[in-house]
Protein backbone atom coordinates (compact mmCIF):
# COMPACT_ATOMS: atom_id res chain seq x y z
CA UNK A 1 0.00 0.00 0.00
CA UNK A 2 1.55 3.26 -1.14
CA UNK A 3 0.05 6.01 1.03
CA UNK A 4 2.57 8.64 -0.02
CA UNK A 5 1.73 8.24 -3.72
CA UNK A 6 -1.94 9.09 -2.97
CA UNK A 7 -1.16 12.11 -0.79
CA UNK A 8 -3.05 14.55 -3.04
CA UNK A 9 -6.22 12.45 -2.69
CA UNK A 10 -5.93 12.54 1.10
CA UNK A 11 -5.33 16.29 1.05
CA UNK A 12 -8.46 16.65 -1.11
CA UNK A 13 -10.56 14.60 1.33
CA UNK A 14 -9.38 16.80 4.19
CA UNK A 15 -10.31 19.92 2.22
CA UNK A 16 -13.80 18.57 1.53
CA UNK A 17 -14.35 18.09 5.27
CA UNK A 18 -12.74 21.35 6.43
CA UNK A 19 -13.96 23.91 3.87
CA UNK A 20 -17.71 23.77 4.77
CA UNK A 21 -16.78 24.30 8.42
CA UNK A 22 -14.54 27.27 7.59
CA UNK A 23 -17.32 28.83 5.49
CA UNK A 24 -19.75 28.36 8.39
CA UNK A 25 -17.22 29.89 10.80
CA UNK A 26 -16.75 32.95 8.58
CA UNK A 27 -20.48 33.47 8.00
CA UNK A 28 -21.94 32.46 11.37
CA UNK A 29 -19.10 31.87 13.83
CA UNK A 30 -19.63 29.67 16.90
CA UNK A 31 -22.73 29.79 19.08
CA UNK A 32 -21.24 30.66 22.47
CA UNK A 33 -22.66 29.73 25.86
CA UNK A 34 -22.78 32.03 28.87
CA UNK A 35 -19.26 30.84 29.75
CA UNK A 36 -18.04 33.25 27.04
CA UNK A 37 -20.81 35.82 26.58
CA UNK A 38 -21.97 36.24 30.17
CA UNK A 39 -25.55 35.73 31.36
CA UNK A 40 -27.69 33.49 33.53
CA UNK A 41 -28.72 29.92 32.89
CA UNK A 42 -31.71 28.45 34.70
CA UNK A 43 -32.48 24.75 34.36
CA UNK A 44 -35.85 23.45 35.52
CA UNK A 45 -37.92 20.31 35.04
CA UNK A 46 -41.65 19.78 34.65
CA UNK A 47 -43.94 17.12 33.23
CA UNK A 48 -45.32 17.85 29.75
CA UNK A 49 -43.83 21.36 29.39
CA UNK A 50 -45.61 23.85 27.12
CA UNK A 51 -42.84 25.86 25.41
CA UNK A 52 -45.15 28.53 23.99
CA UNK A 53 -46.75 29.31 27.37
CA UNK A 54 -43.37 29.31 29.13
CA UNK A 55 -41.85 31.63 26.54
CA UNK A 56 -44.91 33.93 26.62
CA UNK A 57 -44.73 34.16 30.43
CA UNK A 58 -41.02 34.97 30.33
CA UNK A 59 -41.51 37.68 27.70
CA UNK A 60 -44.05 39.40 29.93
CA UNK A 61 -41.12 40.30 32.19
CA UNK A 62 -39.65 43.35 30.41
CA UNK A 63 -36.42 43.15 32.43
CA UNK A 64 -35.48 39.83 30.84
CA UNK A 65 -33.57 39.33 27.58
CA UNK A 66 -34.22 35.78 26.44
CA UNK A 67 -31.32 34.23 24.51
CA UNK A 68 -32.63 30.68 24.21
CA UNK A 69 -35.15 28.20 25.62
CA UNK A 70 -34.35 24.51 25.11
CA UNK A 71 -36.66 21.68 26.08
CA UNK A 72 -35.36 18.10 26.27
CA UNK A 73 -38.04 15.77 27.54
CA UNK A 74 -39.01 17.13 30.97
CA UNK A 75 -35.90 19.33 31.26
CA UNK A 76 -35.98 23.01 30.29
CA UNK A 77 -32.86 25.16 29.89
CA UNK A 78 -33.45 28.94 29.89
CA UNK A 79 -30.61 31.30 28.96
CA UNK A 80 -31.17 34.99 29.76
CA UNK A 81 -29.31 38.19 30.64
CA UNK A 82 -27.53 38.21 34.06
CA UNK A 83 -29.97 38.18 37.00
CA UNK A 84 -29.60 37.72 40.78
CA UNK A 85 -31.33 35.35 43.19
CA UNK A 86 -34.33 37.70 43.54
CA UNK A 87 -34.74 37.78 39.77
CA UNK A 88 -34.58 34.00 39.64
CA UNK A 89 -37.19 33.65 42.39
CA UNK A 90 -39.48 36.02 40.49
CA UNK A 91 -39.12 33.95 37.29
CA UNK A 92 -39.92 30.70 39.11
CA UNK A 93 -42.99 32.29 40.70
CA UNK A 94 -44.23 33.43 37.30
CA UNK A 95 -43.55 30.07 35.64
CA UNK A 96 -45.40 28.19 38.41
CA UNK A 97 -48.54 29.98 37.26
CA UNK A 98 -48.14 28.01 34.02
CA UNK A 99 -46.87 24.75 35.55
CA UNK A 100 -47.35 24.28 39.30
CA UNK A 101 -44.97 21.31 39.59
CA UNK A 102 -41.86 23.11 38.24
CA UNK A 103 -38.63 22.07 39.99
CA UNK A 104 -35.36 24.01 39.88
CA UNK A 105 -32.39 21.86 38.81
CA UNK A 106 -29.59 24.43 38.62
CA UNK A 107 -28.88 28.14 38.33
CA UNK A 108 -25.65 29.90 37.34
CA UNK A 109 -24.65 33.43 36.40
CA UNK A 110 -21.49 34.54 34.58
CA UNK A 111 -20.64 38.23 34.21
CA UNK A 112 -19.65 39.59 30.75
CA UNK A 113 -16.14 40.47 31.94
CA UNK A 114 -15.54 36.92 33.21
CA UNK A 115 -16.83 35.57 29.90
CA UNK A 116 -14.37 37.71 27.92
CA UNK A 117 -11.53 36.66 30.22
CA UNK A 118 -12.41 32.99 29.69
CA UNK A 119 -12.38 33.50 25.91
CA UNK A 120 -8.99 35.26 26.02
CA UNK A 121 -7.48 32.55 28.25
CA UNK A 122 -8.77 29.83 25.91
CA UNK A 123 -7.07 31.46 22.90
CA UNK A 124 -3.84 31.89 24.87
CA UNK A 125 -3.90 28.23 25.89
CA UNK A 126 -4.27 27.06 22.27
CA UNK A 127 -1.51 29.38 20.99
CA UNK A 128 0.96 28.54 23.79
CA UNK A 129 0.35 24.81 23.31
CA UNK A 130 0.98 25.11 19.54
CA UNK A 131 4.26 27.01 19.99
CA UNK A 132 5.48 24.66 22.74
CA UNK A 133 4.71 21.59 20.59
CA UNK A 134 6.62 23.02 17.60
CA UNK A 135 9.68 23.82 19.72
CA UNK A 136 9.64 20.43 21.42
CA UNK A 137 9.43 18.46 18.15
CA UNK A 138 12.15 20.61 16.55
CA UNK A 139 14.39 19.85 19.55
CA UNK A 140 13.54 16.13 19.66
CA UNK A 141 14.33 15.70 15.95
CA UNK A 142 17.40 17.97 15.90
CA UNK A 143 19.70 15.04 14.99
CA UNK A 144 17.61 14.18 11.93
CA UNK A 145 18.16 17.16 9.65
CA UNK A 146 18.56 15.31 6.36
CA UNK A 147 16.84 15.26 3.93
CA UNK A 148 14.22 17.40 5.77
CA UNK A 149 15.14 19.92 8.48
CA UNK A 150 14.07 19.04 12.03
CA UNK A 151 11.88 22.14 12.45
CA UNK A 152 9.78 21.03 9.46
CA UNK A 153 8.68 17.99 11.45
CA UNK A 154 7.33 20.39 14.06
CA UNK A 155 5.54 22.56 11.49
CA UNK A 156 4.02 19.48 9.81
CA UNK A 157 2.73 18.28 13.19
CA UNK A 158 1.17 21.69 13.87
CA UNK A 159 -0.51 21.74 10.43
CA UNK A 160 -1.99 18.30 11.16
CA UNK A 161 -3.05 19.58 14.58
CA UNK A 162 -4.75 22.63 13.04
CA UNK A 163 -6.52 20.25 10.66
CA UNK A 164 -8.07 18.46 13.65
CA UNK A 165 -8.98 21.69 15.42
CA UNK A 166 -10.65 23.06 12.27
CA UNK A 167 -12.64 19.84 11.83
CA UNK A 168 -14.02 20.01 15.37
CA UNK A 169 -14.62 23.77 15.37
CA UNK A 170 -16.15 23.71 11.88
CA UNK A 171 -18.55 20.89 12.73
CA UNK A 172 -19.67 22.70 15.90
CA UNK A 173 -20.19 25.90 13.92
CA UNK A 174 -22.51 24.00 11.56
CA UNK A 175 -24.26 22.32 14.52
CA UNK A 176 -24.75 25.74 16.08
CA UNK A 177 -26.44 27.03 12.94
CA UNK A 178 -28.62 23.95 12.38
CA UNK A 179 -29.46 22.86 15.93
CA UNK A 180 -28.42 25.75 18.19
CA UNK A 181 -25.58 23.79 19.84
CA UNK A 182 -23.48 26.07 22.05
CA UNK A 183 -19.81 25.80 22.96
CA UNK A 184 -18.73 26.18 26.60
CA UNK A 185 -15.57 25.81 28.67
CA UNK A 186 -15.74 22.01 28.27
CA UNK A 187 -15.40 22.52 24.53
CA UNK A 188 -12.02 24.23 25.08
CA UNK A 189 -10.98 21.30 27.28
CA UNK A 190 -11.95 18.93 24.46
CA UNK A 191 -9.93 20.97 21.93
CA UNK A 192 -6.80 20.91 24.07
CA UNK A 193 -7.22 17.16 24.61
CA UNK A 194 -7.60 16.63 20.87
CA UNK A 195 -4.44 18.68 20.25
CA UNK A 196 -2.48 16.51 22.66
CA UNK A 197 -3.79 13.27 21.17
CA UNK A 198 -3.14 14.46 17.60
CA UNK A 199 0.49 15.37 18.31
CA UNK A 200 1.05 12.13 20.24
CA UNK A 201 -0.12 10.08 17.26
CA UNK A 202 1.95 12.14 14.82
CA UNK A 203 5.13 11.84 16.91
CA UNK A 204 4.79 8.04 16.92
CA UNK A 205 4.96 8.08 13.10
CA UNK A 206 7.74 10.69 12.99
CA UNK A 207 9.79 8.71 15.50
CA UNK A 208 9.60 5.64 13.29
CA UNK A 209 10.70 7.77 10.31
CA UNK A 210 13.68 8.94 12.39
CA UNK A 211 14.65 5.34 13.23
CA UNK A 212 14.29 4.18 9.62
CA UNK A 213 16.37 7.10 8.31
CA UNK A 214 19.29 5.82 10.36
CA UNK A 215 19.09 2.19 9.25
CA UNK A 216 17.57 2.47 5.74
CA UNK A 217 19.83 5.15 4.30
CA UNK A 218 19.96 3.32 0.94
CA UNK A 219 16.21 3.84 0.35
CA UNK A 220 14.53 6.93 -1.05
CA UNK A 221 12.95 9.31 1.47
CA UNK A 222 9.49 8.59 0.03
CA UNK A 223 9.97 4.85 0.61
CA UNK A 224 11.21 5.38 4.16
CA UNK A 225 8.19 7.55 5.02
CA UNK A 226 5.74 5.10 3.46
CA UNK A 227 7.32 2.11 5.22
CA UNK A 228 7.19 3.99 8.53
CA UNK A 229 3.50 4.75 8.03
CA UNK A 230 2.69 1.11 7.31
CA UNK A 231 4.70 -0.08 10.32
CA UNK A 232 2.88 2.25 12.73
CA UNK A 233 -0.60 2.18 11.20
CA UNK A 234 -1.86 -0.83 13.18
CA UNK A 235 -0.71 0.72 16.44
CA UNK A 236 -2.35 4.06 15.63
CA UNK A 237 -5.64 2.49 14.55
CA UNK A 238 -5.82 0.11 17.52
CA UNK A 239 -5.04 2.87 20.02
CA UNK A 240 -7.66 5.17 18.52
CA UNK A 241 -10.25 2.40 18.31
CA UNK A 242 -9.99 1.61 22.02
CA UNK A 243 -10.42 5.31 22.88
CA UNK A 244 -13.40 5.61 20.50
CA UNK A 245 -15.09 2.59 22.12
CA UNK A 246 -14.74 4.17 25.57
CA UNK A 247 -16.06 7.51 24.31
CA UNK A 248 -19.07 5.84 22.66
CA UNK A 249 -19.86 4.16 25.99
CA UNK A 250 -19.69 7.55 27.72
CA UNK A 251 -21.87 9.05 24.99
CA UNK A 252 -24.54 6.42 25.57
CA UNK A 253 -24.47 6.40 29.38
CA UNK A 254 -22.69 9.60 30.43
CA UNK A 255 -25.70 11.89 30.52
CA UNK A 256 -26.74 15.15 28.87
CA UNK A 257 -24.23 17.41 30.62
CA UNK A 258 -21.15 15.92 28.91
CA UNK A 259 -22.74 14.78 25.62
CA UNK A 260 -21.28 17.50 23.38
CA UNK A 261 -17.94 17.32 25.16
CA UNK A 262 -17.75 13.62 24.25
CA UNK A 263 -18.85 14.32 20.66
CA UNK A 264 -16.08 16.94 20.32
CA UNK A 265 -13.54 14.40 21.58
CA UNK A 266 -14.84 11.73 19.19
CA UNK A 267 -14.58 14.05 16.19
CA UNK A 268 -11.11 15.19 17.18
CA UNK A 269 -9.68 11.73 17.85
CA UNK A 270 -11.02 10.29 14.58
CA UNK A 271 -9.69 13.32 12.71
CA UNK A 272 -6.38 13.12 14.61
CA UNK A 273 -5.85 9.50 13.61
CA UNK A 274 -6.56 10.37 9.97
CA UNK A 275 -4.32 13.45 9.89
CA UNK A 276 -1.40 11.69 11.62
CA UNK A 277 -1.34 8.99 8.98
CA UNK A 278 -2.56 10.70 5.83
CA UNK A 279 -1.60 14.36 6.28
CA UNK A 280 1.39 14.95 8.59
CA UNK A 281 3.91 12.57 6.99
CA UNK A 282 2.82 13.27 3.38
CA UNK A 283 3.43 16.96 4.16
CA UNK A 284 7.09 16.06 4.77
CA UNK A 285 7.19 14.54 1.28
CA UNK A 286 5.67 17.70 -0.23
CA UNK A 287 8.34 19.76 1.53
CA UNK A 288 11.09 17.36 0.41
CA UNK A 289 9.93 17.45 -3.22
CA UNK A 290 9.74 21.25 -3.15
CA UNK A 291 13.30 21.43 -1.80
CA UNK A 292 14.57 19.13 -4.57
CA UNK A 293 12.89 21.21 -7.27
CA UNK A 294 14.39 24.36 -5.80
CA UNK A 295 17.88 22.79 -5.81
CA UNK A 296 17.54 21.71 -9.46
N, C-alpha and C positions, 0 to 999 in steps of 0.2 A: 504493500500500500504506500503510494507516494503522496504524502500530505502536502509537502512543499510544492510539488508541481501544480497542485490545485489551489494554491494560496489566493489567487484572484477570485475564485468562486467563493471561498470562505469570507473574504473581505466584502464581497457583494452581499452575501447573506446577512452579515453583520449590519451593513448599511440599510438593508430592507427593514431590519428590526428597529434600528436606532432612529432613522430619519423621521418616521411618523411621530415618535416621542419628542424629538427636537422641535418639530413644527408645532406640536401641541404646547410645548413649553414656551415657545416664542409668542404664540397667539393667546394662550390662556394662563400660563404659569402653573403653579401648584396651589391646590386648595389648602390653605393653612388652618390649623386648629388654633384654639386660644393660647396654646403654648407659645405661639409666635406672634399672634395679632393682639393678644390681650382680650379679656372678656370673662364672662361667667358661664359655667356649664352646669345645668341642673338635670340630674337623671332621676326619673320617677318610674313607677310601675302601676298599672291598673288593668283590670280585666276589660277586654273589648273596648280599647280606646277609640274615641271619635276625633280624628285629627282636625277636621274642619271646626268643630266646636272648641277644641283646645286652642287652636290658632286664633279663632275669633275672640276668645276670652282674653288671650294674651295681648292682642292688638288693641283691646279697649284701654289698656294701660299705656298712656301716652309717653310715660317715662322710659318704656322699654324699646330697644332696637333689636328686633328678632333677626338673627343671622341664619339659623336653621332649626328645623324641628324634624327629628328622625324617629320613626316608630318601628321597632323590631319585636314582633309578637306583642307581649304585654309591657315591654320596656320602651320608655320615651326619653329621648335625649334632646334637651332644649339648650341652644346656644344663643346667648344674648349679650348686650353690653354689660360692663362691670356693675354689679350690685352688691349690697352688703346683706347681712343676715336679716335685717328688717325687710329689705326688698324681697328677699327670698320667701320670708314668711307670708308677705302680702300676696305673692304669686300663688303659693300653695293654697291660701285661703280662697282666692278667686277660682282656682282650678277645681277645688273640692265642691264648688257649686255646679260644676259640670259632671264630675265623677267623685262621689263621696268616699270611695275606697282607695283613693290615691295614696301611695306610699313613697316616701323620699328614699332613694338609694344612695345618692352622693351629690355633693355640691362643692365646686371649686371656682376660685376667681384668680385670674392672672392679670396684673396691671400691664398696660401697653409698654412701659419702659422695660419691664422684666422680659416681655415677649421679644422686644428688639434686641435685648442683651443675649437672650437664648439663641436668636438667629445669628448674631455676630459670632458668638462662641462656636456655633456649629460650623460655620464657614472656616473659622480659624483652625478648628480641629481637622477638617478635611485637608486644608492646604498644608498644615504642618506635617500631617501624616504622609502626604504625597512627597514632600521635599525630603523627609527623613528616610523614606523607602528608597528614593533615588540615590541618595548619598550612601546608604548602607549597601545596596547592590553594587554600586560603582566600586566601593571599597572591597567587598567580598570577591569581586571578579577582577581585581586589579592585576593579577598575574596572568590573566588570559586577555591579552590585548591584540592578538592576531588570530584571524584576519579582521575581526571586528573589535573596536575599542571597548574597554570595560564599561564606560559610562553609557554606551548605547544599549547595553543589557538593562540598565536601570531605566532609561527612557522608554524602551520597549515594554517593560513591565508596567510603567505608569500609563502608557497608552492603552494597554490591555485592561488596566484597572479603571481608567476613565470610561472604557467601553462598557464595563459592568455597571458603573455608577449611572451612566446615561440610560442604560436599559431599564434599571429600576426606577429612576426618576421619571423617565419618559412614560413608562407604563402607568405610574401613579398620577402623572399629569392627565393622561387620557381617562383613567378611572375617576379622577376628580371632575372632569367635564361630563362624563356619561352617568356616573352614579353618585357624585357628590362626596367621594372618599377624601377625607382630610389627612394631612400629614401632621405628626406630632413629634415630641422629643424621642419617642421610641423609634420613629423612622430614621432619625439621625444615628441612633445606636445600631440599627440594622445596616445602614450604609457603611459605617466604620467597620462593622463585623465582616461585611462583604468585601471591603477593601483588603482587610487582613487575610481572608481566605483566598482571594484572588491572587495576591502576591505570593502567598505560601505555595499555591499550586504552580505558579509560574516559575518560582525559584527551584522547585523540584526538577522541572524540565531543564532549566538553564544549568543547574548543577551537573546533570548528566551530560549536557553538551560540553561543559568544561572538562569533565573526566575523559570523554571520548576524543576531545581535541588533543589531549596529551598522549593517548595510546593509539589513535587512528590518524596520525599525521599524513599518511599516504593517501587518504581519501579526500574527495572534494568537500568543501564546507557544507554544500547542500546535502550531500549524503550523510555527513556526520549529524546534521540537525535532524534530518528525517529519521535516521536510526535512533537517535535519542528520544524523539517523540514516540516512536513505536515501542521502545523499551519502557517508557514511563506511563504510557496510555492506560494500561490495565490498573496500575496503582491509582492514577488520578480518577478514573471512572469508578473504581470500587470505593475509594474514600468518599467521593461525592455522593454515591448511591446510598451509603450508610447514613450520611447526614440528611439526605433528602427523605429517607424512610422515617427517621426520627421527627423531622419537621412536619411531615404529613400526619404523623400520629398526634403531634401537638395541635395541628390545624383542626383535626377532627374532635379532639377531646380537651383542648386548652381553654376554650371559652371565648367569648366575644371580645374581651378587653385586649387580647394579644393576637387576634386573628390577622390583622393587616401587618403587624410586625412580622409574623411568621411568613406571610405571603411575600413580603419584601425580601426576607432571607432566602426563601425558595427561589425567587427570580434571580437574585444575585449569585447564589451558589451554582445554579444551572448555567447562568451566563459566564461565571468565573471559570467553570470547568471548560466550557467551549472556548473562551478567549485564550486561556492558558495553552491549549493544544493547537488551536487553529488560527490564532491571531499573533500572540506574542513572539513565538519562534519564527514564523514566516516573516514577521517584520524585520528580524535580523537578516534574513535572506535578501529582502528588498534593499536594506541598507548596504549589504555586502555587494549586491549587483550594481547599485548606484555608484559605490566607491570604485569598482572595477571599470565601469564606463568612464568615470571621470579620469582615471589613470591613463586609459587608452587615448 
